[in-house]
């Protein structure tokens, strides 16, 4: 079924299902820890069914799994994104760092229009746990001998349009956004300064993966004793 639609974007549930098959395989001794680590990392980086399918093609669990990768027949929205786009509020609209800095992180709401001004200072916008006041957010950065750091979670589309003069705007990876995810546009001017955009997993997800790897290594070690 998924062979006919290799470019269809996978959901979080699809990636988690593949990860579960890999965990079972390493517990059964079908995969070495090094190969498991490689495949697990590839699983959480995968964007489409075509990227996920080869990761379990040689494992019997894939053939006996109770359900195929989910092919969504609705709007395709990723679970959770609809709850994080909150159009009933204006959200935070500005951050100023003059000879100092500002920070927005954790649970907060970014407005449809956010202006970041950094004059010989710095600012940090962490959107990994943030809500969005609309499906499209425009961040205008004015970095004059200063810098702005923007962190977005996987799945969010980023469009960087800023101008750098003796400075620069760093774009993440150009990966298309997931269905239903917000879009972030970054523009403005960096004069002898910089604006950086990077994509990172949620802290809780990185911690969970580390704990999972540690648990599997411990179980594998006990089996070899």
C-alpha positions in Angstrom: 0.0 0.0 0.0 2.7 2.5 1.0 4.9 1.4 -2.0 2.4 3.2 -4.3 2.8 6.5 -2.4 6.5 6.7 -1.4 6.5 10.6 -1.4 3.5 10.9 0.9 4.6 12.6 4.1 4.7 10.4 7.1 3.1 11.4 10.5 4.6 11.3 14.0 2.5 8.1 14.6 4.1 6.5 11.5 7.6 7.2 12.7 6.8 6.0 16.2 5.5 2.7 14.8 8.7 2.1 12.9 10.7 3.0 16.0 8.7 0.4 18.0 9.5 -2.3 15.4 13.2 -1.4 15.6 13.1 -1.6 19.5 11.6 -5.1 19.3 14.2 -6.2 16.7 17.1 -5.2 18.9 15.6 -6.8 21.9 15.2 -10.0 19.9 18.8 -9.8 18.8 18.0 -9.2 15.1 19.8 -5.8 15.1 23.1 -4.8 16.7 23.1 -1.7 18.8 25.1 0.3 16.3 22.7 -0.5 13.5 19.7 0.1 15.8 21.1 3.6 16.6 21.6 4.4 13.0 18.1 3.2 11.9 16.4 5.0 14.9 18.0 8.3 14.0 17.0 7.8 10.4 13.5 7.1 11.5 13.1 10.4 13.3 14.7 12.2 10.4 12.4 10.6 7.9 9.8 12.8 6.2 8.1 10.3 3.8 6.9 6.7 3.6 9.6 6.1 1.1 12.3 7.0 3.6 10.7 4.9 6.4 10.0 1.7 4.5 13.6 0.5 4.0 14.3 0.8 7.7 12.1 -2.3 8.5 12.0 -4.1 5.1 14.4 -6.9 6.4 12.6 -7.4 9.7 9.8 -9.9 10.1 8.0 -7.6 12.6 7.2 -5.3 9.7 5.3 -8.0 7.9 3.3 -9.1 10.9 2.6 -5.7 12.3 -1.2 -5.3 13.0 -1.6 -2.1 10.9 0.1 -0.5 8.0 1.6 3.0 8.0 -1.3 5.4 8.4 -2.6 7.0 5.1 -4.6 9.9 6.3 -7.9 10.6 4.5 -8.6 13.8 6.4 -6.9 17.2 6.1 -3.5 15.6 6.9 -2.9 17.8 9.9 -0.3 16.4 12.3 -1.6 15.6 15.7 -0.9 18.5 18.0 -0.4 21.3 15.4 -4.1 22.3 15.5 -3.9 22.7 19.2 -0.8 24.9 18.9 -2.2 27.4 16.4 -4.3 29.6 18.6 -6.0 32.4 16.6 -8.0 33.8 19.5 -5.0 35.6 21.0 -2.5 38.3 19.7 0.5 36.7 21.4 3.9 38.2 22.0 4.8 40.8 19.4 8.3 42.2 20.2 11.6 41.6 21.9 14.3 44.2 22.4 17.9 43.7 23.3 19.9 47.0 23.6 23.3 46.5 25.2 21.6 43.4 26.7 19.4 40.6 25.7 15.9 39.1 25.6 14.6 35.5 25.6 11.4 33.8 24.8 11.3 30.1 25.5 9.1 27.3 27.0 5.4 27.7 26.9 4.5 31.0 25.2 2.6 32.3 22.2 4.3 34.2 19.3 2.1 36.7 17.5 1.5 36.7 13.8 4.0 39.6 13.6 7.0 39.6 15.9 9.8 42.2 15.8 13.2 41.5 17.3 15.5 44.4 17.8 19.1 43.7 18.9 21.5 46.7 19.2 24.9 45.5 20.5 22.8 42.8 22.2 21.2 39.4 21.6 17.9 37.7 21.5 16.7 34.1 21.6 13.4 32.9 20.2 12.7 29.2 21.0 9.6 28.0 19.2 9.8 24.3 20.1 7.1 24.5 22.8 5.5 27.7 21.7 2.0 28.3 20.4 1.4 30.3 17.2 -1.2 33.1 16.9 -1.8 32.1 13.3 -0.8 29.5 10.7 1.8 31.9 9.4 4.2 33.9 11.6 6.5 36.7 10.4 9.6 37.5 12.4 11.3 40.7 11.5 14.8 41.0 12.8 16.9 44.1 13.2 20.4 43.0 14.3 22.8 45.9 14.5 26.1 44.7 15.9 24.0 42.1 17.6 22.4 38.7 17.0 19.1 36.9 17.0 18.9 33.1 17.5 15.7 31.3 16.4 15.0 27.7 17.1 12.1 25.8 15.4 10.8 22.3 16.0 10.8 19.6 13.2 7.8 20.0 10.9 7.7 23.7 10.8 8.4 25.3 7.4 10.9 28.2 7.5 11.4 30.9 4.9 14.4 33.1 5.4 14.4 36.4 3.4 16.7 38.7 5.4 19.5 40.9 4.2 23.0 40.7 5.7 25.5 43.6 5.4 28.8 42.6 7.0 26.6 40.1 8.7 24.3 37.3 7.7 21.1 35.3 7.9 21.6 31.5 8.4 18.8 29.3 7.1 18.2 25.8 8.4 17.6 23.2 5.7 14.8 24.1 3.4 12.7 21.1 4.4 9.0 21.5 3.5 6.7 21.8 6.4 4.4 19.0 7.6 0.7 19.3 6.8 -1.1 21.5 9.3 2.1 22.9 10.7 2.7 26.6 11.0 5.0 28.5 8.6 7.6 30.9 9.9 9.0 33.7 7.7 12.2 35.4 8.9 13.1 38.7 7.4 14.9 42.0 8.2 18.4 43.3 8.3 21.6 42.1 9.9 24.2 44.9 9.9 27.5 43.8 11.4 25.4 41.2 13.1 23.7 37.9 12.5 20.4 36.0 12.6 20.5 32.3 12.9 17.7 29.8 12.4 18.1 26.1 13.4 15.9 23.1 13.7 16.0 21.0 16.9 14.0 18.3 18.5 12.1 19.0 21.7 14.1 18.6 24.8 11.7 16.0 26.1 12.1 14.0 22.8 15.9 14.0 23.0 15.8 13.0 26.6 13.4 10.1 25.8 15.6 8.9 23.0 18.6 8.9 25.2 16.8 7.0 27.9 15.5 4.5 25.4 19.0 3.9 24.0 20.3 3.4 27.5 17.6 1.0 28.4 18.1 -1.1 25.3 21.9 -1.2 25.8 21.3 -2.4 29.4 18.9 -5.1 28.2 21.3 -6.2 25.5 24.1 -6.3 28.0 22.2 -8.5 30.3 21.3 -10.9 27.5 25.0 -11.3 26.6 26.0 -12.0 30.3 
